[in-house]
Amino acid sequence: MFDLSNLSPSAGATKARKRKGRGVGSGLGKTAGRGHKGQKSRSGGAPRVGFEGGQMPLSRRLPKRGFYNRFRTNVIEVNVEDLERFEVGTIVDEAALKAAGLIKGDYTVVKLLGNGDIEKALTLRVHRVSASARLKVEGAGGTIEVIGG
Protein backbone atom coordinates (compact mmCIF):
# COMPACT_ATOMS: atom_id res chain seq x y z
CA MET A 1 0.00 0.00 0.00
CA PHE A 2 1.31 3.44 -0.95
CA ASP A 3 1.00 6.50 1.22
CA LEU A 4 2.98 9.68 1.67
CA SER A 5 5.32 8.10 4.22
CA ASN A 6 6.87 5.58 1.85
CA LEU A 7 7.01 7.27 -1.56
CA SER A 8 10.19 7.01 -3.61
CA PRO A 9 11.07 7.81 -7.24
CA SER A 10 10.92 5.09 -9.90
CA ALA A 11 14.09 3.14 -10.62
CA GLY A 12 16.36 5.17 -12.92
CA ALA A 13 14.39 8.39 -12.42
CA THR A 14 17.06 10.01 -10.26
CA LYS A 15 20.78 10.36 -10.82
CA ALA A 16 23.61 11.06 -8.38
CA ARG A 17 25.02 14.58 -8.67
CA LYS A 18 28.55 15.18 -9.98
CA ARG A 19 30.95 15.48 -7.06
CA LYS A 20 33.76 17.57 -8.49
CA GLY A 21 37.25 17.82 -7.05
CA ARG A 22 37.14 14.48 -5.21
CA GLY A 23 40.32 12.82 -6.44
CA VAL A 24 41.97 12.00 -9.75
CA GLY A 25 40.27 8.60 -9.97
CA SER A 26 36.80 10.17 -10.18
CA GLY A 27 37.61 11.80 -13.53
CA LEU A 28 36.60 15.17 -12.08
CA GLY A 29 39.45 15.66 -9.61
CA LYS A 30 42.26 18.23 -9.59
CA THR A 31 40.94 20.94 -11.97
CA ALA A 32 37.34 19.69 -11.55
CA GLY A 33 36.51 19.82 -15.25
CA ARG A 34 37.62 23.46 -15.64
CA GLY A 35 40.83 22.83 -17.60
CA HIS A 36 44.07 24.65 -16.83
CA LYS A 37 44.36 28.35 -15.93
CA GLY A 38 42.51 31.12 -17.71
CA GLN A 39 39.53 33.27 -16.85
CA LYS A 40 36.95 30.47 -16.96
CA SER A 41 38.95 28.30 -14.56
CA ARG A 42 38.67 30.84 -11.76
CA SER A 43 35.79 31.38 -9.35
CA GLY A 44 33.51 34.15 -10.53
CA GLY A 45 35.45 34.12 -13.78
CA ALA A 46 33.36 34.64 -16.88
CA PRO A 47 32.64 37.89 -18.68
CA ARG A 48 29.22 39.47 -18.20
CA VAL A 49 26.35 38.65 -20.53
CA GLY A 50 26.72 40.44 -23.85
CA PHE A 51 30.48 41.03 -23.47
CA GLU A 52 32.27 40.49 -26.78
CA GLY A 53 35.90 40.63 -25.74
CA GLY A 54 36.22 44.41 -25.96
CA GLN A 55 34.63 44.62 -29.41
CA MET A 56 31.69 47.05 -29.50
CA PRO A 57 28.77 44.83 -28.40
CA LEU A 58 25.85 44.17 -30.71
CA SER A 59 23.44 45.94 -28.36
CA ARG A 60 25.47 49.16 -28.78
CA ARG A 61 26.09 48.75 -32.51
CA LEU A 62 22.43 48.59 -33.45
CA PRO A 63 20.47 51.84 -33.89
CA LYS A 64 17.93 52.82 -31.29
CA ARG A 65 14.77 54.75 -31.98
CA GLY A 66 11.87 56.03 -29.98
CA PHE A 67 10.89 55.59 -26.40
CA TYR A 68 9.59 52.53 -24.57
CA ASN A 69 7.06 53.40 -21.89
CA ARG A 70 7.15 50.74 -19.19
CA PHE A 71 3.97 52.09 -17.59
CA ARG A 72 1.84 51.95 -20.75
CA THR A 73 -1.74 50.70 -20.46
CA ASN A 74 -2.96 48.44 -23.26
CA VAL A 75 -6.52 49.46 -24.04
CA ILE A 76 -8.79 47.02 -25.90
CA GLU A 77 -11.88 48.51 -27.56
CA VAL A 78 -15.39 47.10 -27.79
CA ASN A 79 -18.01 48.89 -29.88
CA VAL A 80 -21.67 49.30 -28.93
CA GLU A 81 -22.75 47.41 -32.08
CA ASP A 82 -20.86 44.31 -30.85
CA LEU A 83 -23.13 44.09 -27.78
CA GLU A 84 -26.23 43.18 -29.82
CA ARG A 85 -25.32 39.46 -29.50
CA PHE A 86 -26.12 39.47 -25.75
CA GLU A 87 -29.61 38.78 -24.36
CA VAL A 88 -31.67 41.57 -22.77
CA GLY A 89 -30.78 42.13 -19.10
CA THR A 90 -27.41 40.35 -19.32
CA ILE A 91 -24.54 41.58 -17.15
CA VAL A 92 -21.74 42.14 -19.65
CA ASP A 93 -18.35 42.14 -17.95
CA GLU A 94 -14.82 41.14 -18.93
CA ALA A 95 -15.58 37.41 -18.58
CA ALA A 96 -18.70 37.67 -20.76
CA LEU A 97 -16.82 39.61 -23.45
CA LYS A 98 -14.07 36.96 -23.47
CA ALA A 99 -16.61 34.14 -23.70
CA ALA A 100 -18.27 35.87 -26.66
CA GLY A 101 -14.88 36.26 -28.38
CA LEU A 102 -15.03 40.06 -28.41
CA ILE A 103 -11.79 40.52 -26.47
CA LYS A 104 -8.60 38.47 -26.35
CA GLY A 105 -4.86 38.91 -26.08
CA ASP A 106 -2.80 41.23 -23.91
CA TYR A 107 -4.68 44.19 -22.44
CA THR A 108 -5.11 46.02 -19.16
CA VAL A 109 -8.20 48.15 -19.80
CA VAL A 110 -11.50 47.51 -21.62
CA LYS A 111 -13.06 50.61 -23.22
CA LEU A 112 -16.54 50.84 -24.70
CA LEU A 113 -16.76 52.95 -27.86
CA GLY A 114 -19.91 54.33 -29.51
CA ASN A 115 -19.65 52.87 -33.03
CA GLY A 116 -23.02 51.45 -34.18
CA ASP A 117 -26.36 51.22 -32.38
CA ILE A 118 -27.85 49.14 -29.58
CA GLU A 119 -31.50 48.31 -28.91
CA LYS A 120 -31.09 46.02 -25.88
CA ALA A 121 -30.99 47.02 -22.21
CA LEU A 122 -27.74 45.60 -20.81
CA THR A 123 -25.73 46.10 -17.62
CA LEU A 124 -22.13 46.84 -18.61
CA ARG A 125 -19.04 46.65 -16.42
CA VAL A 126 -16.04 48.19 -18.21
CA HIS A 127 -12.99 50.24 -17.25
CA ARG A 128 -13.70 53.19 -19.54
CA VAL A 129 -16.55 54.40 -21.72
CA SER A 130 -16.83 57.11 -24.37
CA ALA A 131 -19.52 59.79 -24.07
CA SER A 132 -21.34 58.63 -27.24
CA ALA A 133 -21.34 55.00 -26.05
CA ARG A 134 -22.80 56.05 -22.68
CA LEU A 135 -25.62 57.96 -24.42
CA LYS A 136 -26.49 54.99 -26.66
CA VAL A 137 -26.46 52.37 -23.88
CA GLU A 138 -28.46 54.50 -21.45
CA GLY A 139 -30.81 55.49 -24.28
CA ALA A 140 -31.60 51.80 -24.83
CA GLY A 141 -32.40 51.41 -21.10
CA GLY A 142 -29.09 49.90 -20.07
CA THR A 143 -26.69 50.87 -17.31
CA ILE A 144 -22.91 51.31 -17.23
CA GLU A 145 -20.76 50.58 -14.22
CA VAL A 146 -17.19 51.91 -14.52
CA ILE A 147 -14.77 49.58 -12.74
CA GLY A 148 -11.26 50.55 -11.58
CA GLY A 149 -8.39 50.57 -14.05
SESE-66178 format. One record per residue: residue in one letter; x, y, z of N, C-alpha, C in turn. Coordinates in nm, 3 decimals, padded with zeros to 5 digits, m for minus. Layout:
N
('A' (X Y Z) (X Y Z) (X Y Z))
...
This chain:
149
('M' (00.084 m00.119 00.000) (00.000 00.000 00.000) (00.088 00.125 00.000))
('F' (00.053 00.221 m00.086) (00.131 00.344 m00.095) (00.065 00.455 m00.015))
('D' (00.146 00.526 00.059) (00.100 00.650 00.122) (00.218 00.748 00.124))
('L' (00.196 00.864 00.174) (00.298 00.968 00.167) (00.423 00.937 00.247))
('S' (00.416 00.840 00.339) (00.532 00.810 00.422) (00.633 00.718 00.355))
('N' (00.592 00.649 00.248) (00.687 00.558 00.185) (00.698 00.576 00.033))
('L' (00.686 00.699 m00.013) (00.701 00.727 m00.156) (00.848 00.734 m00.193))
('S' (00.883 00.685 m00.310) (01.019 00.701 m00.361) (01.012 00.706 m00.514))
('P' (01.110 00.770 m00.578) (01.107 00.781 m00.724) (01.123 00.644 m00.790))
('S' (01.078 00.632 m00.914) (01.092 00.509 m00.990) (01.239 00.478 m01.013))
('A' (01.270 00.354 m01.037) (01.409 00.314 m01.062) (01.459 00.384 m01.188))
('G' (01.576 00.447 m01.178) (01.636 00.517 m01.292) (01.586 00.660 m01.311))
('A' (01.494 00.704 m01.227) (01.439 00.839 m01.242) (01.532 00.944 m01.183))
('T' (01.614 00.905 m01.087) (01.706 01.001 m01.026) (01.850 00.961 m01.054))
('K' (01.939 01.057 m01.047) (02.078 01.036 m01.082) (02.163 01.107 m00.978))
('A' (02.273 01.044 m00.937) (02.361 01.106 m00.838) (02.426 01.230 m00.897))
('R' (02.442 01.335 m00.815) (02.502 01.458 m00.867) (02.652 01.442 m00.886))
('K' (02.711 01.522 m00.974) (02.855 01.518 m00.998) (02.928 01.576 m00.879))
('R' (03.016 01.498 m00.819) (03.095 01.548 m00.706) (03.232 01.583 m00.758))
('K' (03.251 01.711 m00.787) (03.376 01.757 m00.849) (03.486 01.775 m00.746))
('G' (03.610 01.758 m00.792) (03.725 01.782 m00.705) (03.739 01.679 m00.595))
('R' (03.705 01.553 m00.623) (03.714 01.448 m00.521) (03.812 01.338 m00.563))
('G' (03.929 01.378 m00.612) (04.032 01.282 m00.644) (04.044 01.254 m00.792))
('V' (04.167 01.222 m00.833) (04.197 01.200 m00.975) (04.118 01.083 m01.031))
('G' (04.097 00.980 m00.951) (04.027 00.860 m00.997) (03.883 00.884 m01.037))
('S' (03.821 00.991 m00.988) (03.680 01.017 m01.018) (03.662 01.070 m01.160))
('G' (03.771 01.119 m01.221) (03.761 01.180 m01.353) (03.727 01.327 m01.345))
('L' (03.691 01.374 m01.228) (03.660 01.517 m01.208) (03.739 01.571 m01.090))
('G' (03.860 01.518 m01.070) (03.945 01.566 m00.961) (04.033 01.679 m01.010))
('K' (04.127 01.718 m00.929) (04.226 01.823 m00.959) (04.162 01.950 m01.012))
('T' (04.149 01.968 m01.143) (04.094 02.094 m01.197) (03.941 02.092 m01.202))
('A' (03.880 01.982 m01.165) (03.734 01.969 m01.155) (03.661 02.005 m01.284))
('G' (03.718 01.962 m01.397) (03.651 01.982 m01.525) (03.663 02.122 m01.581))
('R' (03.749 02.207 m01.519) (03.762 02.346 m01.564) (03.883 02.368 m01.655))
('G' (03.963 02.265 m01.678) (04.083 02.283 m01.760) (04.192 02.351 m01.680))
('H' (04.293 02.403 m01.750) (04.407 02.465 m01.683) (04.406 02.616 m01.702))
('K' (04.422 02.688 m01.595) (04.436 02.835 m01.593) (04.327 02.906 m01.674))
('G' (04.344 03.033 m01.691) (04.251 03.112 m01.771) (04.132 03.164 m01.692))
('Q' (04.063 03.258 m01.753) (03.953 03.327 m01.685) (03.843 03.231 m01.641))
('K' (03.807 03.137 m01.727) (03.695 03.047 m01.696) (03.730 02.943 m01.589))
('S' (03.858 02.927 m01.559) (03.895 02.830 m01.456) (03.880 02.888 m01.316))
('R' (03.866 03.018 m01.307) (03.867 03.084 m01.176) (03.725 03.107 m01.123))
('S' (03.712 03.116 m00.992) (03.579 03.138 m00.935) (03.531 03.278 m00.973))
('G' (03.407 03.286 m01.011) (03.351 03.415 m01.053) (03.404 03.459 m01.188))
('G' (03.481 03.374 m01.253) (03.545 03.412 m01.378) (03.460 03.376 m01.497))
('A' (03.409 03.475 m01.563) (03.336 03.464 m01.688) (03.288 03.604 m01.716))
('P' (03.306 03.652 m01.839) (03.264 03.789 m01.868) (03.112 03.802 m01.854))
('R' (03.066 03.923 m01.837) (02.922 03.947 m01.820) (02.847 03.912 m01.949))
('V' (02.719 03.897 m01.938) (02.635 03.865 m02.053) (02.644 03.978 m02.155))
('G' (02.664 03.944 m02.279) (02.672 04.044 m02.385) (02.812 04.096 m02.411))
('F' (02.910 04.056 m02.329) (03.048 04.103 m02.347) (03.109 04.031 m02.467))
('E' (03.172 04.105 m02.556) (03.227 04.049 m02.678) (03.378 04.069 m02.687))
('G' (03.445 04.057 m02.573) (03.590 04.063 m02.574) (03.646 04.201 m02.600))
('G' (03.574 04.305 m02.574) (03.622 04.441 m02.596) (03.572 04.499 m02.726))
('Q' (03.528 04.414 m02.818) (03.463 04.462 m02.941) (03.334 04.534 m02.901))
('M' (03.294 04.633 m02.980) (03.169 04.705 m02.950) (03.053 04.605 m02.955))
('P' (02.982 04.585 m02.844) (02.877 04.483 m02.840) (02.762 04.512 m02.936))
('L' (02.695 04.406 m02.976) (02.585 04.417 m03.071) (02.478 04.513 m03.020))
('S' (02.449 04.508 m02.891) (02.344 04.594 m02.836) (02.379 04.742 m02.849))
('R' (02.507 04.776 m02.860) (02.547 04.916 m02.878) (02.569 04.951 m03.024))
('R' (02.589 04.849 m03.108) (02.609 04.875 m03.251) (02.479 04.903 m03.324))
('L' (02.371 04.843 m03.277) (02.243 04.859 m03.345) (02.180 04.994 m03.314))
('P' (02.109 05.054 m03.413) (02.047 05.184 m03.389) (01.929 05.173 m03.294))
('K' (01.906 05.278 m03.221) (01.793 05.282 m03.129) (01.702 05.397 m03.170))
('R' (01.572 05.370 m03.163) (01.477 05.475 m03.198) (01.361 05.475 m03.101))
('G' (01.309 05.592 m03.075) (01.187 05.603 m02.998) (01.207 05.589 m02.849))
('F' (01.095 05.562 m02.785) (01.089 05.559 m02.640) (00.999 05.444 m02.600))
('Y' (01.041 05.364 m02.504) (00.959 05.253 m02.457) (00.902 05.288 m02.320))
('N' (00.772 05.304 m02.313) (00.706 05.340 m02.189) (00.671 05.214 m02.111))
('R' (00.739 05.194 m01.999) (00.715 05.074 m01.919) (00.581 05.077 m01.847))
('F' (00.521 05.194 m01.835) (00.397 05.209 m01.759) (00.275 05.221 m01.849))
('R' (00.291 05.184 m01.976) (00.184 05.195 m02.075) (00.065 05.106 m02.037))
('T' (m00.055 05.153 m02.064) (m00.174 05.070 m02.046) (m00.223 05.026 m02.183))
('N' (m00.244 04.897 m02.200) (m00.296 04.844 m02.326) (m00.448 04.847 m02.319))
('V' (m00.507 04.931 m02.403) (m00.652 04.946 m02.404) (m00.709 04.862 m02.517))
('I' (m00.811 04.780 m02.486) (m00.879 04.702 m02.590) (m01.019 04.761 m02.605))
('E' (m01.061 04.781 m02.731) (m01.188 04.851 m02.756) (m01.299 04.752 m02.791))
('V' (m01.419 04.785 m02.743) (m01.539 04.710 m02.779) (m01.641 04.814 m02.823))
('N' (m01.702 04.793 m02.939) (m01.801 04.889 m02.988) (m01.942 04.849 m02.943))
('V' (m02.029 04.949 m02.936) (m02.167 04.930 m02.893) (m02.238 04.828 m02.983))
('E' (m02.209 04.833 m03.114) (m02.275 04.741 m03.208) (m02.241 04.594 m03.179))
('D' (m02.126 04.568 m03.117) (m02.086 04.431 m03.085) (m02.169 04.371 m02.972))
('L' (m02.238 04.456 m02.896) (m02.313 04.409 m02.778) (m02.451 04.354 m02.812))
('E' (m02.491 04.366 m02.939) (m02.623 04.318 m02.982) (m02.637 04.166 m02.965))
('R' (m02.526 04.093 m02.960) (m02.532 03.946 m02.950) (m02.575 03.898 m02.811))
('F' (m02.572 03.987 m02.711) (m02.612 03.947 m02.575) (m02.763 03.958 m02.556))
('E' (m02.817 03.877 m02.466) (m02.961 03.878 m02.436) (m02.996 04.001 m02.351))
('V' (m03.120 04.042 m02.355) (m03.167 04.157 m02.277) (m03.148 04.128 m02.128))
('G' (m03.096 04.226 m02.054) (m03.078 04.213 m01.910) (m02.949 04.143 m01.867))
('T' (m02.867 04.104 m01.964) (m02.741 04.035 m01.932) (m02.642 04.131 m01.867))
('I' (m02.565 04.080 m01.771) (m02.454 04.158 m01.715) (m02.332 04.129 m01.802))
('V' (m02.286 04.230 m01.873) (m02.174 04.214 m01.965) (m02.048 04.268 m01.898))
('D' (m01.962 04.175 m01.856) (m01.835 04.214 m01.795) (m01.721 04.154 m01.877))
('E' (m01.601 04.163 m01.822) (m01.482 04.114 m01.893) (m01.495 03.966 m01.929))
('A' (m01.544 03.886 m01.836) (m01.558 03.741 m01.858) (m01.658 03.713 m01.971))
('A' (m01.768 03.787 m01.973) (m01.870 03.767 m02.076) (m01.818 03.808 m02.214))
('L' (m01.740 03.916 m02.218) (m01.682 03.961 m02.345) (m01.581 03.860 m02.398))
('K' (m01.503 03.800 m02.307) (m01.407 03.696 m02.347) (m01.480 03.574 m02.400))
('A' (m01.585 03.532 m02.330) (m01.661 03.414 m02.370) (m01.725 03.433 m02.507))
('A' (m01.764 03.557 m02.537) (m01.827 03.587 m02.666) (m01.723 03.608 m02.776))
('G' (m01.595 03.609 m02.739) (m01.488 03.626 m02.838) (m01.467 03.769 m02.882))
('L' (m01.519 03.865 m02.805) (m01.503 04.006 m02.841) (m01.370 04.064 m02.797))
('I' (m01.311 04.007 m02.692) (m01.179 04.052 m02.647) (m01.088 03.932 m02.626))
('K' (m00.961 03.950 m02.659) (m00.860 03.847 m02.635) (m00.723 03.912 m02.643))
('G' (m00.623 03.839 m02.600) (m00.486 03.891 m02.608) (m00.445 03.968 m02.484))
('D' (m00.343 04.051 m02.502) (m00.280 04.123 m02.391) (m00.341 04.262 m02.378))
('Y' (m00.410 04.287 m02.268) (m00.468 04.419 m02.244) (m00.480 04.443 m02.095))
('T' (m00.493 04.569 m02.057) (m00.511 04.602 m01.916) (m00.644 04.672 m01.890))
('V' (m00.698 04.736 m01.994) (m00.820 04.815 m01.980) (m00.917 04.784 m02.094))
('V' (m01.046 04.770 m02.061) (m01.150 04.751 m02.162) (m01.226 04.882 m02.175))
('K' (m01.234 04.935 m02.300) (m01.306 05.061 m02.322) (m01.421 05.038 m02.419))
('L' (m01.535 05.094 m02.385) (m01.654 05.084 m02.470) (m01.661 05.208 m02.559))
('L' (m01.667 05.185 m02.691) (m01.676 05.295 m02.786) (m01.815 05.297 m02.850))
('G' (m01.854 05.412 m02.905) (m01.991 05.433 m02.951) (m02.017 05.405 m03.097))
('N' (m01.942 05.317 m03.162) (m01.965 05.287 m03.303) (m02.084 05.192 m03.317))
('G' (m02.184 05.229 m03.397) (m02.302 05.145 m03.418) (m02.413 05.181 m03.321))
('D' (m02.519 05.098 m03.323) (m02.636 05.122 m03.238) (m02.666 05.000 m03.154))
('I' (m02.742 05.024 m03.047) (m02.785 04.914 m02.958) (m02.931 04.935 m02.921))
('E' (m03.007 04.825 m02.922) (m03.150 04.831 m02.891) (m03.182 04.759 m02.760))
('K' (m03.084 04.685 m02.705) (m03.109 04.602 m02.588) (m03.061 04.669 m02.460))
('A' (m03.138 04.648 m02.351) (m03.099 04.702 m02.221) (m03.003 04.603 m02.154))
('L' (m02.877 04.645 m02.140) (m02.774 04.560 m02.081) (m02.709 04.631 m01.963))
('T' (m02.654 04.553 m01.871) (m02.573 04.610 m01.762) (m02.427 04.586 m01.799))
('L' (m02.352 04.695 m01.816) (m02.213 04.684 m01.861) (m02.118 04.718 m01.749))
('R' (m02.011 04.638 m01.738) (m01.904 04.665 m01.642) (m01.774 04.674 m01.719))
('V' (m01.728 04.796 m01.745) (m01.604 04.819 m01.821) (m01.517 04.921 m01.748))
('H' (m01.391 04.931 m01.789) (m01.299 05.024 m01.725) (m01.320 05.169 m01.770))
('R' (m01.349 05.184 m01.899) (m01.370 05.319 m01.954) (m01.484 05.316 m02.054))
('V' (m01.544 05.432 m02.076) (m01.655 05.440 m02.172) (m01.654 05.579 m02.236))
('S' (m01.678 05.582 m02.368) (m01.683 05.711 m02.437) (m01.820 05.775 m02.413))
('A' (m01.827 05.905 m02.432) (m01.952 05.979 m02.407) (m02.063 05.930 m02.500))
('S' (m02.031 05.906 m02.628) (m02.134 05.863 m02.724) (m02.184 05.722 m02.690))
('A' (m02.093 05.635 m02.643) (m02.134 05.500 m02.605) (m02.226 05.505 m02.484))
('R' (m02.196 05.592 m02.388) (m02.280 05.605 m02.268) (m02.421 05.649 m02.307))
('L' (m02.430 05.747 m02.396) (m02.562 05.796 m02.442) (m02.642 05.683 m02.508))
('K' (m02.579 05.604 m02.593) (m02.649 05.499 m02.666) (m02.696 05.387 m02.574))
('V' (m02.610 05.346 m02.480) (m02.646 05.237 m02.388) (m02.758 05.281 m02.295))
('E' (m02.743 05.400 m02.237) (m02.846 05.450 m02.145) (m02.975 05.483 m02.218))
('G' (m02.963 05.522 m02.345) (m03.081 05.549 m02.428) (m03.161 05.423 m02.455))
('A' (m03.093 05.308 m02.459) (m03.160 05.180 m02.483) (m03.212 05.119 m02.353))
('G' (m03.191 05.189 m02.239) (m03.240 05.141 m02.110) (m03.137 05.063 m02.030))
('G' (m03.014 05.063 m02.077) (m02.909 04.990 m02.007) (m02.837 05.077 m01.904))
('T' (m02.748 05.014 m01.828) (m02.669 05.087 m01.731) (m02.521 05.055 m01.751))
('I' (m02.435 05.151 m01.712) (m02.291 05.131 m01.723) (m02.229 05.150 m01.587))
('E' (m02.149 05.052 m01.548) (m02.076 05.058 m01.422) (m01.928 05.065 m01.457))
('V' (m01.861 05.176 m01.423) (m01.719 05.191 m01.452) (m01.639 05.128 m01.339))
('I' (m01.558 05.026 m01.375) (m01.477 04.958 m01.274) (m01.336 05.017 m01.275))
('G' (m01.260 04.996 m01.169) (m01.126 05.055 m01.158) (m01.033 05.008 m01.267))
('G' (m00.938 05.097 m01.305) (m00.839 05.057 m01.405) (m00.793 05.165 m01.491))
